[in-house]
Amino acid sequence: MEKIRESIRIDGKEAELHQEHPVRFVCMEHLDTQIDEYVDEFEVAPDTYRAESIEGKQLDKRCRECGAPAEVALLHEKGM
Ligand SMILES: [Zn+2]
């Protein structure tokens, strides 16, 4: 099976992500609960970036909890 490489850019710089850890977008209101959920689900503290810093194809930049425009991206970058 072909390996799908998750490729995104953060502030114009190519970033390599842990494939098993998704990029999630959240609004400020749900930031804390979504960080907790990320930690619970993946047993890792996510790196946080401003949502507008993240560039990539097919990114749905809406809060996964309420659907509002997201302000923060949660992800897990390699080497962090
Ligand atoms: Zn929200």
PDB file of the backbone (N, CA, C, O) and the ligand in Angstrom, with CONECT records:
HET     ZN  A 101       1
ATOM      1  N   MET A   1       0.837  -1.196   0.000  1.00  0.00           N
ATOM      2  CA  MET A   1       0.000   0.000   0.000  1.00  0.00           C
ATOM      3  C   MET A   1       0.869   1.242   0.000  1.00  0.00           C
ATOM      4  O   MET A   1       1.853   1.340   0.733  1.00  0.00           O
ATOM      5  N   GLU A   2       0.488   2.170  -0.824  1.00  0.00           N
ATOM      6  CA  GLU A   2       1.261   3.406  -0.905  1.00  0.00           C
ATOM      7  C   GLU A   2       1.119   4.220   0.372  1.00  0.00           C
ATOM      8  O   GLU A   2       0.034   4.357   0.936  1.00  0.00           O
ATOM      9  N   LYS A   3       2.235   4.743   0.798  1.00  0.00           N
ATOM     10  CA  LYS A   3       2.226   5.550   2.010  1.00  0.00           C
ATOM     11  C   LYS A   3       1.803   6.978   1.669  1.00  0.00           C
ATOM     12  O   LYS A   3       2.382   7.621   0.794  1.00  0.00           O
ATOM     13  N   ILE A   4       0.815   7.442   2.355  1.00  0.00           N
ATOM     14  CA  ILE A   4       0.354   8.810   2.123  1.00  0.00           C
ATOM     15  C   ILE A   4       1.142   9.751   3.024  1.00  0.00           C
ATOM     16  O   ILE A   4       1.175   9.600   4.246  1.00  0.00           O
ATOM     17  N   ARG A   5       1.755  10.696   2.399  1.00  0.00           N
ATOM     18  CA  ARG A   5       2.580  11.623   3.166  1.00  0.00           C
ATOM     19  C   ARG A   5       1.791  12.877   3.476  1.00  0.00           C
ATOM     20  O   ARG A   5       1.305  13.572   2.584  1.00  0.00           O
ATOM     21  N   GLU A   6       1.680  13.139   4.738  1.00  0.00           N
ATOM     22  CA  GLU A   6       0.986  14.342   5.181  1.00  0.00           C
ATOM     23  C   GLU A   6       1.944  15.519   5.067  1.00  0.00           C
ATOM     24  O   GLU A   6       2.889  15.655   5.844  1.00  0.00           O
ATOM     25  N   SER A   7       1.676  16.358   4.085  1.00  0.00           N
ATOM     26  CA  SER A   7       2.579  17.471   3.865  1.00  0.00           C
ATOM     27  C   SER A   7       1.848  18.797   4.023  1.00  0.00           C
ATOM     28  O   SER A   7       0.861  19.068   3.339  1.00  0.00           O
ATOM     29  N   ILE A   8       2.338  19.588   4.909  1.00  0.00           N
ATOM     30  CA  ILE A   8       1.769  20.914   5.073  1.00  0.00           C
ATOM     31  C   ILE A   8       2.903  21.916   5.228  1.00  0.00           C
ATOM     32  O   ILE A   8       4.058  21.544   5.437  1.00  0.00           O
ATOM     33  N   ARG A   9       2.562  23.157   5.126  1.00  0.00           N
ATOM     34  CA  ARG A   9       3.539  24.213   5.351  1.00  0.00           C
ATOM     35  C   ARG A   9       3.071  25.070   6.514  1.00  0.00           C
ATOM     36  O   ARG A   9       1.889  25.393   6.638  1.00  0.00           O
ATOM     37  N   ILE A  10       4.016  25.425   7.355  1.00  0.00           N
ATOM     38  CA  ILE A  10       3.721  26.292   8.487  1.00  0.00           C
ATOM     39  C   ILE A  10       4.531  27.566   8.306  1.00  0.00           C
ATOM     40  O   ILE A  10       5.762  27.533   8.298  1.00  0.00           O
ATOM     41  N   ASP A  11       3.851  28.663   8.165  1.00  0.00           N
ATOM     42  CA  ASP A  11       4.514  29.939   7.893  1.00  0.00           C
ATOM     43  C   ASP A  11       5.477  29.817   6.718  1.00  0.00           C
ATOM     44  O   ASP A  11       6.579  30.365   6.742  1.00  0.00           O
ATOM     45  N   GLY A  12       5.045  29.090   5.687  1.00  0.00           N
ATOM     46  CA  GLY A  12       5.843  28.978   4.479  1.00  0.00           C
ATOM     47  C   GLY A  12       6.943  27.942   4.536  1.00  0.00           C
ATOM     48  O   GLY A  12       7.678  27.763   3.565  1.00  0.00           O
ATOM     49  N   LYS A  13       7.066  27.257   5.662  1.00  0.00           N
ATOM     50  CA  LYS A  13       8.112  26.249   5.809  1.00  0.00           C
ATOM     51  C   LYS A  13       7.498  24.866   5.805  1.00  0.00           C
ATOM     52  O   LYS A  13       6.499  24.613   6.478  1.00  0.00           O
ATOM     53  N   GLU A  14       8.119  23.953   5.024  1.00  0.00           N
ATOM     54  CA  GLU A  14       7.628  22.583   4.969  1.00  0.00           C
ATOM     55  C   GLU A  14       7.725  21.932   6.358  1.00  0.00           C
ATOM     56  O   GLU A  14       8.755  22.012   7.027  1.00  0.00           O
ATOM     57  N   ALA A  15       6.646  21.299   6.763  1.00  0.00           N
ATOM     58  CA  ALA A  15       6.639  20.658   8.071  1.00  0.00           C
ATOM     59  C   ALA A  15       6.333  19.182   7.922  1.00  0.00           C
ATOM     60  O   ALA A  15       5.458  18.795   7.147  1.00  0.00           O
ATOM     61  N   GLU A  16       7.050  18.366   8.660  1.00  0.00           N
ATOM     62  CA  GLU A  16       6.793  16.941   8.644  1.00  0.00           C
ATOM     63  C   GLU A  16       6.046  16.561   9.912  1.00  0.00           C
ATOM     64  O   GLU A  16       6.450  16.890  11.027  1.00  0.00           O
ATOM     65  N   LEU A  17       4.947  15.859   9.701  1.00  0.00           N
ATOM     66  CA  LEU A  17       4.086  15.536  10.840  1.00  0.00           C
ATOM     67  C   LEU A  17       4.126  14.050  11.148  1.00  0.00           C
ATOM     68  O   LEU A  17       4.393  13.227  10.272  1.00  0.00           O
ATOM     69  N   HIS A  18       3.862  13.724  12.382  1.00  0.00           N
ATOM     70  CA  HIS A  18       3.626  12.333  12.731  1.00  0.00           C
ATOM     71  C   HIS A  18       2.317  11.920  12.072  1.00  0.00           C
ATOM     72  O   HIS A  18       1.265  12.500  12.339  1.00  0.00           O
ATOM     73  N   GLN A  19       2.391  10.923  11.220  1.00  0.00           N
ATOM     74  CA  GLN A  19       1.234  10.568  10.393  1.00  0.00           C
ATOM     75  C   GLN A  19       0.042  10.102  11.198  1.00  0.00           C
ATOM     76  O   GLN A  19      -1.104  10.284  10.787  1.00  0.00           O
ATOM     77  N   GLU A  20       0.308   9.506  12.333  1.00  0.00           N
ATOM     78  CA  GLU A  20      -0.805   8.983  13.132  1.00  0.00           C
ATOM     79  C   GLU A  20      -1.495  10.082  13.932  1.00  0.00           C
ATOM     80  O   GLU A  20      -2.520   9.852  14.573  1.00  0.00           O
ATOM     81  N   HIS A  21      -0.914  11.284  13.885  1.00  0.00           N
ATOM     82  CA  HIS A  21      -1.507  12.389  14.635  1.00  0.00           C
ATOM     83  C   HIS A  21      -2.035  13.452  13.681  1.00  0.00           C
ATOM     84  O   HIS A  21      -1.264  14.057  12.935  1.00  0.00           O
ATOM     85  N   PRO A  22      -3.333  13.678  13.701  1.00  0.00           N
ATOM     86  CA  PRO A  22      -3.953  14.561  12.712  1.00  0.00           C
ATOM     87  C   PRO A  22      -3.738  16.042  13.008  1.00  0.00           C
ATOM     88  O   PRO A  22      -3.336  16.434  14.103  1.00  0.00           O
ATOM     89  N   VAL A  23      -4.021  16.837  11.997  1.00  0.00           N
ATOM     90  CA  VAL A  23      -4.112  18.280  12.189  1.00  0.00           C
ATOM     91  C   VAL A  23      -5.564  18.603  12.513  1.00  0.00           C
ATOM     92  O   VAL A  23      -6.472  18.221  11.775  1.00  0.00           O
ATOM     93  N   ARG A  24      -5.775  19.296  13.600  1.00  0.00           N
ATOM     94  CA  ARG A  24      -7.133  19.658  13.994  1.00  0.00           C
ATOM     95  C   ARG A  24      -7.221  21.160  14.176  1.00  0.00           C
ATOM     96  O   ARG A  24      -6.316  21.800  14.712  1.00  0.00           O
ATOM     97  N   PHE A  25      -8.331  21.701  13.717  1.00  0.00           N
ATOM     98  CA  PHE A  25      -8.527  23.138  13.856  1.00  0.00           C
ATOM     99  C   PHE A  25      -9.592  23.414  14.914  1.00  0.00           C
ATOM    100  O   PHE A  25     -10.606  22.722  15.000  1.00  0.00           O
ATOM    101  N   VAL A  26      -9.337  24.429  15.700  1.00  0.00           N
ATOM    102  CA  VAL A  26     -10.281  24.770  16.770  1.00  0.00           C
ATOM    103  C   VAL A  26     -10.399  26.282  16.920  1.00  0.00           C
ATOM    104  O   VAL A  26      -9.488  27.032  16.566  1.00  0.00           O
ATOM    105  N   CYS A  27     -11.520  26.705  17.442  1.00  0.00           N
ATOM    106  CA  CYS A  27     -11.703  28.113  17.770  1.00  0.00           C
ATOM    107  C   CYS A  27     -11.151  28.354  19.181  1.00  0.00           C
ATOM    108  O   CYS A  27     -10.832  27.405  19.896  1.00  0.00           O
ATOM    109  N   MET A  28     -11.042  29.603  19.569  1.00  0.00           N
ATOM    110  CA  MET A  28     -10.484  29.920  20.886  1.00  0.00           C
ATOM    111  C   MET A  28     -11.328  29.325  22.010  1.00  0.00           C
ATOM    112  O   MET A  28     -10.810  28.873  23.031  1.00  0.00           O
ATOM    113  N   GLU A  29     -12.627  29.338  21.796  1.00  0.00           N
ATOM    114  CA  GLU A  29     -13.546  28.879  22.835  1.00  0.00           C
ATOM    115  C   GLU A  29     -13.335  27.409  23.192  1.00  0.00           C
ATOM    116  O   GLU A  29     -13.473  27.008  24.348  1.00  0.00           O
ATOM    117  N   HIS A  30     -12.996  26.610  22.169  1.00  0.00           N
ATOM    118  CA  HIS A  30     -12.862  25.176  22.395  1.00  0.00           C
ATOM    119  C   HIS A  30     -11.405  24.720  22.440  1.00  0.00           C
ATOM    120  O   HIS A  30     -11.124  23.522  22.396  1.00  0.00           O
ATOM    121  N   LEU A  31     -10.497  25.659  22.525  1.00  0.00           N
ATOM    122  CA  LEU A  31      -9.071  25.321  22.505  1.00  0.00           C
ATOM    123  C   LEU A  31      -8.704  24.366  23.637  1.00  0.00           C
ATOM    124  O   LEU A  31      -8.094  23.323  23.399  1.00  0.00           O
ATOM    125  N   ASP A  32      -9.070  24.716  24.854  1.00  0.00           N
ATOM    126  CA  ASP A  32      -8.666  23.906  26.005  1.00  0.00           C
ATOM    127  C   ASP A  32      -9.246  22.499  25.951  1.00  0.00           C
ATOM    128  O   ASP A  32      -8.543  21.519  26.197  1.00  0.00           O
ATOM    129  N   THR A  33     -10.545  22.405  25.626  1.00  0.00           N
ATOM    130  CA  THR A  33     -11.157  21.074  25.598  1.00  0.00           C
ATOM    131  C   THR A  33     -10.588  20.231  24.469  1.00  0.00           C
ATOM    132  O   THR A  33     -10.450  19.015  24.601  1.00  0.00           O
ATOM    133  N   GLN A  34     -10.256  20.887  23.344  1.00  0.00           N
ATOM    134  CA  GLN A  34      -9.717  20.122  22.223  1.00  0.00           C
ATOM    135  C   GLN A  34      -8.276  19.685  22.474  1.00  0.00           C
ATOM    136  O   GLN A  34      -7.858  18.625  22.009  1.00  0.00           O
ATOM    137  N   ILE A  35      -7.523  20.493  23.201  1.00  0.00           N
ATOM    138  CA  ILE A  35      -6.173  20.057  23.585  1.00  0.00           C
ATOM    139  C   ILE A  35      -6.265  18.848  24.509  1.00  0.00           C
ATOM    140  O   ILE A  35      -5.525  17.878  24.349  1.00  0.00           O
ATOM    141  N   ASP A  36      -7.177  18.913  25.473  1.00  0.00           N
ATOM    142  CA  ASP A  36      -7.370  17.775  26.377  1.00  0.00           C
ATOM    143  C   ASP A  36      -7.729  16.512  25.600  1.00  0.00           C
ATOM    144  O   ASP A  36      -7.220  15.424  25.870  1.00  0.00           O
ATOM    145  N   GLU A  37      -8.624  16.690  24.628  1.00  0.00           N
ATOM    146  CA  GLU A  37      -9.069  15.549  23.836  1.00  0.00           C
ATOM    147  C   GLU A  37      -7.921  14.970  23.022  1.00  0.00           C
ATOM    148  O   GLU A  37      -7.782  13.753  22.902  1.00  0.00           O
ATOM    149  N   TYR A  38      -7.100  15.855  22.464  1.00  0.00           N
ATOM    150  CA  TYR A  38      -5.941  15.422  21.680  1.00  0.00           C
ATOM    151  C   TYR A  38      -4.992  14.595  22.555  1.00  0.00           C
ATOM    152  O   TYR A  38      -4.502  13.542  22.146  1.00  0.00           O
ATOM    153  N   VAL A  39      -4.750  15.092  23.752  1.00  0.00           N
ATOM    154  CA  VAL A  39      -3.869  14.397  24.680  1.00  0.00           C
ATOM    155  C   VAL A  39      -4.448  13.038  25.051  1.00  0.00           C
ATOM    156  O   VAL A  39      -3.737  12.032  25.070  1.00  0.00           O
ATOM    157  N   ASP A  40      -5.751  13.018  25.346  1.00  0.00           N
ATOM    158  CA  ASP A  40      -6.415  11.763  25.701  1.00  0.00           C
ATOM    159  C   ASP A  40      -6.330  10.752  24.568  1.00  0.00           C
ATOM    160  O   ASP A  40      -6.044   9.575  24.783  1.00  0.00           O
ATOM    161  N   GLU A  41      -6.586  11.238  23.358  1.00  0.00           N
ATOM    162  CA  GLU A  41      -6.711  10.344  22.216  1.00  0.00           C
ATOM    163  C   GLU A  41      -5.363   9.841  21.719  1.00  0.00           C
ATOM    164  O   GLU A  41      -5.234   8.673  21.350  1.00  0.00           O
ATOM    165  N   PHE A  42      -4.358  10.714  21.707  1.00  0.00           N
ATOM    166  CA  PHE A  42      -3.082  10.365  21.084  1.00  0.00           C
ATOM    167  C   PHE A  42      -1.927  10.316  22.074  1.00  0.00           C
ATOM    168  O   PHE A  42      -0.795  10.007  21.702  1.00  0.00           O
ATOM    169  N   GLU A  43      -2.212  10.619  23.327  1.00  0.00           N
ATOM    170  CA  GLU A  43      -1.195  10.573  24.376  1.00  0.00           C
ATOM    171  C   GLU A  43       0.027  11.407  24.017  1.00  0.00           C
ATOM    172  O   GLU A  43       1.169  11.007  24.241  1.00  0.00           O
ATOM    173  N   VAL A  44      -0.249  12.569  23.455  1.00  0.00           N
ATOM    174  CA  VAL A  44       0.818  13.502  23.144  1.00  0.00           C
ATOM    175  C   VAL A  44       0.242  14.919  23.239  1.00  0.00           C
ATOM    176  O   VAL A  44      -0.906  15.163  22.866  1.00  0.00           O
ATOM    177  N   ALA A  45       1.049  15.830  23.738  1.00  0.00           N
ATOM    178  CA  ALA A  45       0.606  17.222  23.784  1.00  0.00           C
ATOM    179  C   ALA A  45       0.798  17.832  22.400  1.00  0.00           C
ATOM    180  O   ALA A  45       1.914  17.826  21.882  1.00  0.00           O
ATOM    181  N   PRO A  46      -0.253  18.355  21.793  1.00  0.00           N
ATOM    182  CA  PRO A  46      -0.128  18.892  20.446  1.00  0.00           C
ATOM    183  C   PRO A  46       0.637  20.213  20.420  1.00  0.00           C
ATOM    184  O   PRO A  46       0.604  20.989  21.376  1.00  0.00           O
ATOM    185  N   ASP A  47       1.329  20.451  19.298  1.00  0.00           N
ATOM    186  CA  ASP A  47       1.895  21.772  19.050  1.00  0.00           C
ATOM    187  C   ASP A  47       0.756  22.664  18.583  1.00  0.00           C
ATOM    188  O   ASP A  47      -0.137  22.214  17.866  1.00  0.00           O
ATOM    189  N   THR A  48       0.786  23.900  18.981  1.00  0.00           N
ATOM    190  CA  THR A  48      -0.282  24.819  18.567  1.00  0.00           C
ATOM    191  C   THR A  48       0.283  25.929  17.688  1.00  0.00           C
ATOM    192  O   THR A  48       1.324  26.520  17.975  1.00  0.00           O
ATOM    193  N   TYR A  49      -0.437  26.180  16.622  1.00  0.00           N
ATOM    194  CA  TYR A  49      -0.077  27.261  15.712  1.00  0.00           C
ATOM    195  C   TYR A  49      -1.325  28.047  15.390  1.00  0.00           C
ATOM    196  O   TYR A  49      -2.443  27.553  15.541  1.00  0.00           O
ATOM    197  N   ARG A  50      -1.129  29.272  14.945  1.00  0.00           N
ATOM    198  CA  ARG A  50      -2.268  30.018  14.445  1.00  0.00           C
ATOM    199  C   ARG A  50      -2.781  29.333  13.188  1.00  0.00           C
ATOM    200  O   ARG A  50      -1.997  28.920  12.334  1.00  0.00           O
ATOM    201  N   ALA A  51      -4.085  29.216  13.078  1.00  0.00           N
ATOM    202  CA  ALA A  51      -4.680  28.501  11.938  1.00  0.00           C
ATOM    203  C   ALA A  51      -4.232  29.111  10.618  1.00  0.00           C
ATOM    204  O   ALA A  51      -4.040  28.393   9.637  1.00  0.00           O
ATOM    205  N   GLU A  52      -4.066  30.418  10.586  1.00  0.00           N
ATOM    206  CA  GLU A  52      -3.702  31.072   9.326  1.00  0.00           C
ATOM    207  C   GLU A  52      -2.254  30.790   8.919  1.00  0.00           C
ATOM    208  O   GLU A  52      -1.869  31.059   7.781  1.00  0.00           O
ATOM    209  N   SER A  53      -1.451  30.251   9.837  1.00  0.00           N
ATOM    210  CA  SER A  53      -0.066  29.903   9.510  1.00  0.00           C
ATOM    211  C   SER A  53       0.031  28.600   8.739  1.00  0.00           C
ATOM    212  O   SER A  53       1.055  28.307   8.121  1.00  0.00           O
ATOM    213  N   ILE A  54      -1.035  27.824   8.778  1.00  0.00           N
ATOM    214  CA  ILE A  54      -1.011  26.490   8.182  1.00  0.00           C
ATOM    215  C   ILE A  54      -1.495  26.548   6.738  1.00  0.00           C
ATOM    216  O   ILE A  54      -2.590  27.030   6.449  1.00  0.00           O
ATOM    217  N   GLU A  55      -0.643  26.039   5.831  1.00  0.00           N
ATOM    218  CA  GLU A  55      -1.019  25.989   4.424  1.00  0.00           C
ATOM    219  C   GLU A  55      -0.982  24.541   3.968  1.00  0.00           C
ATOM    220  O   GLU A  55      -0.053  23.796   4.281  1.00  0.00           O
ATOM    221  N   GLY A  56      -1.990  24.164   3.236  1.00  0.00           N
ATOM    222  CA  GLY A  56      -2.008  22.809   2.705  1.00  0.00           C
ATOM    223  C   GLY A  56      -3.291  22.564   1.958  1.00  0.00           C
ATOM    224  O   GLY A  56      -4.267  23.304   2.084  1.00  0.00           O
ATOM    225  N   LYS A  57      -3.264  21.500   1.172  1.00  0.00           N
ATOM    226  CA  LYS A  57      -4.437  21.174   0.383  1.00  0.00           C
ATOM    227  C   LYS A  57      -5.513  20.565   1.263  1.00  0.00           C
ATOM    228  O   LYS A  57      -5.236  19.830   2.210  1.00  0.00           O
ATOM    229  N   GLN A  58      -6.737  20.892   0.923  1.00  0.00           N
ATOM    230  CA  GLN A  58      -7.894  20.253   1.537  1.00  0.00           C
ATOM    231  C   GLN A  58      -7.909  20.392   3.054  1.00  0.00           C
ATOM    232  O   GLN A  58      -8.296  19.468   3.768  1.00  0.00           O
ATOM    233  N   LEU A  59      -7.495  21.525   3.526  1.00  0.00           N
ATOM    234  CA  LEU A  59      -7.601  21.770   4.955  1.00  0.00           C
ATOM    235  C   LEU A  59      -8.932  22.468   5.245  1.00  0.00           C
ATOM    236  O   LEU A  59      -9.263  23.491   4.647  1.00  0.00           O
ATOM    237  N   ASP A  60      -9.659  21.901   6.151  1.00  0.00           N
ATOM    238  CA  ASP A  60     -10.936  22.469   6.539  1.00  0.00           C
ATOM    239  C   ASP A  60     -10.708  23.276   7.823  1.00  0.00           C
ATOM    240  O   ASP A  60     -10.692  22.732   8.927  1.00  0.00           O
ATOM    241  N   LYS A  61     -10.537  24.569   7.644  1.00  0.00           N
ATOM    242  CA  LYS A  61     -10.161  25.392   8.802  1.00  0.00           C
ATOM    243  C   LYS A  61     -11.377  25.868   9.580  1.00  0.00           C
ATOM    244  O   LYS A  61     -11.607  27.063   9.762  1.00  0.00           O
ATOM    245  N   ARG A  62     -12.133  24.899  10.024  1.00  0.00           N
ATOM    246  CA  ARG A  62     -13.245  25.201  10.922  1.00  0.00           C
ATOM    247  C   ARG A  62     -13.078  24.395  12.194  1.00  0.00           C
ATOM    248  O   ARG A  62     -12.543  23.287  12.187  1.00  0.00           O
ATOM    249  N   CYS A  63     -13.546  24.975  13.280  1.00  0.00           N
ATOM    250  CA  CYS A  63     -13.470  24.286  14.560  1.00  0.00           C
ATOM    251  C   CYS A  63     -14.173  22.936  14.456  1.00  0.00           C
ATOM    252  O   CYS A  63     -15.323  22.856  14.023  1.00  0.00           O
ATOM    253  N   ARG A  64     -13.469  21.875  14.859  1.00  0.00           N
ATOM    254  CA  ARG A  64     -14.062  20.541  14.726  1.00  0.00           C
ATOM    255  C   ARG A  64     -15.180  20.320  15.737  1.00  0.00           C
ATOM    256  O   ARG A  64     -15.940  19.356  15.646  1.00  0.00           O
ATOM    257  N   GLU A  65     -15.265  21.232  16.702  1.00  0.00           N
ATOM    258  CA  GLU A  65     -16.316  21.069  17.704  1.00  0.00           C
ATOM    259  C   GLU A  65     -17.575  21.860  17.354  1.00  0.00           C
ATOM    260  O   GLU A  65     -18.687  21.345  17.470  1.00  0.00           O
ATOM    261  N   CYS A  66     -17.401  23.108  16.925  1.00  0.00           N
ATOM    262  CA  CYS A  66     -18.594  23.935  16.694  1.00  0.00           C
ATOM    263  C   CYS A  66     -18.720  24.436  15.252  1.00  0.00           C
ATOM    264  O   CYS A  66     -19.753  24.997  14.887  1.00  0.00           O
ATOM    265  N   GLY A  67     -17.684  24.242  14.430  1.00  0.00           N
ATOM    266  CA  GLY A  67     -17.783  24.639  13.034  1.00  0.00           C
ATOM    267  C   GLY A  67     -17.485  26.112  12.764  1.00  0.00           C
ATOM    268  O   GLY A  67     -17.548  26.557  11.619  1.00  0.00           O
ATOM    269  N   ALA A  68     -17.166  26.855  13.792  1.00  0.00           N
ATOM    270  CA  ALA A  68     -16.816  28.260  13.618  1.00  0.00           C
ATOM    271  C   ALA A  68     -15.432  28.362  12.962  1.00  0.00           C
ATOM    272  O   ALA A  68     -14.640  27.422  13.037  1.00  0.00           O
ATOM    273  N   PRO A  69     -15.141  29.495  12.323  1.00  0.00           N
ATOM    274  CA  PRO A  69     -13.798  29.654  11.755  1.00  0.00           C
ATOM    275  C   PRO A  69     -12.730  29.450  12.834  1.00  0.00           C
ATOM    276  O   PRO A  69     -12.778  30.066  13.899  1.00  0.00           O
ATOM    277  N   ALA A  70     -11.779  28.582  12.539  1.00  0.00           N
ATOM    278  CA  ALA A  70     -10.792  28.219  13.553  1.00  0.00           C
ATOM    279  C   ALA A  70      -9.708  29.275  13.669  1.00  0.00           C
ATOM    280  O   ALA A  70      -9.357  29.943  12.696  1.00  0.00           O
ATOM    281  N   GLU A  71      -9.193  29.411  14.864  1.00  0.00           N
ATOM    282  CA  GLU A  71      -8.086  30.341  15.077  1.00  0.00           C
ATOM    283  C   GLU A  71      -6.794  29.619  15.388  1.00  0.00           C
ATOM    284  O   GLU A  71      -5.708  30.176  15.225  1.00  0.00           O
ATOM    285  N   VAL A  72      -6.908  28.373  15.839  1.00  0.00           N
ATOM    286  CA  VAL A  72      -5.738  27.633  16.261  1.00  0.00           C
ATOM    287  C   VAL A  72      -5.705  26.267  15.578  1.00  0.00           C
ATOM    288  O   VAL A  72      -6.740  25.631  15.376  1.00  0.00           O
ATOM    289  N   ALA A  73      -4.496  25.831  15.228  1.00  0.00           N
ATOM    290  CA  ALA A  73      -4.301  24.494  14.694  1.00  0.00           C
ATOM    291  C   ALA A  73      -3.547  23.661  15.716  1.00  0.00           C
ATOM    292  O   ALA A  73      -2.560  24.118  16.293  1.00  0.00           O
ATOM    293  N   LEU A  74      -4.008  22.449  15.936  1.00  0.00           N
ATOM    294  CA  LEU A  74      -3.324  21.490  16.784  1.00  0.00           C
ATOM    295  C   LEU A  74      -2.724  20.433  15.881  1.00  0.00           C
ATOM    296  O   LEU A  74      -3.400  19.888  15.008  1.00  0.00           O
ATOM    297  N   LEU A  75      -1.442  20.143  16.096  1.00  0.00           N
ATOM    298  CA  LEU A  75      -0.787  19.117  15.282  1.00  0.00           C
ATOM    299  C   LEU A  75       0.425  18.605  16.042  1.00  0.00           C
ATOM    300  O   LEU A  75       0.772  19.123  17.103  1.00  0.00           O
ATOM    301  N   HIS A  76       1.061  17.591  15.492  1.00  0.00           N
ATOM    302  CA  HIS A  76       2.246  17.047  16.144  1.00  0.00           C
ATOM    303  C   HIS A  76       3.362  16.964  15.120  1.00  0.00           C
ATOM    304  O   HIS A  76       3.372  16.104  14.239  1.00  0.00           O
ATOM    305  N   GLU A  77       4.286  17.876  15.266  1.00  0.00           N
ATOM    306  CA  GLU A  77       5.370  18.002  14.305  1.00  0.00           C
ATOM    307  C   GLU A  77       6.520  17.096  14.699  1.00  0.00           C
ATOM    308  O   GLU A  77       6.833  16.945  15.880  1.00  0.00           O
ATOM    309  N   LYS A  78       7.149  16.491  13.694  1.00  0.00           N
ATOM    310  CA  LYS A  78       8.308  15.644  13.979  1.00  0.00           C
ATOM    311  C   LYS A  78       9.472  16.487  14.453  1.00  0.00           C
ATOM    312  O   LYS A  78       9.705  17.588  13.954  1.00  0.00           O
ATOM    313  N   GLY A  79      10.200  15.960  15.422  1.00  0.00           N
ATOM    314  CA  GLY A  79      11.360  16.664  15.936  1.00  0.00           C
ATOM    315  C   GLY A  79      11.038  17.768  16.904  1.00  0.00           C
ATOM    316  O   GLY A  79      11.914  18.545  17.284  1.00  0.00           O
ATOM    317  N   MET A  80       9.787  17.846  17.309  1.00  0.00           N
ATOM    318  CA  MET A  80       9.421  18.866  18.282  1.00  0.00           C
ATOM    319  C   MET A  80       9.380  18.258  19.671  1.00  0.00           C
ATOM    320  O   MET A  80       9.089  18.957  20.642  1.00  0.00           O
TER     321      MET A  80
HETATM  322 ZN    ZN A 101     -15.401  25.858  18.531  1.00  0.00          ZN2+
END
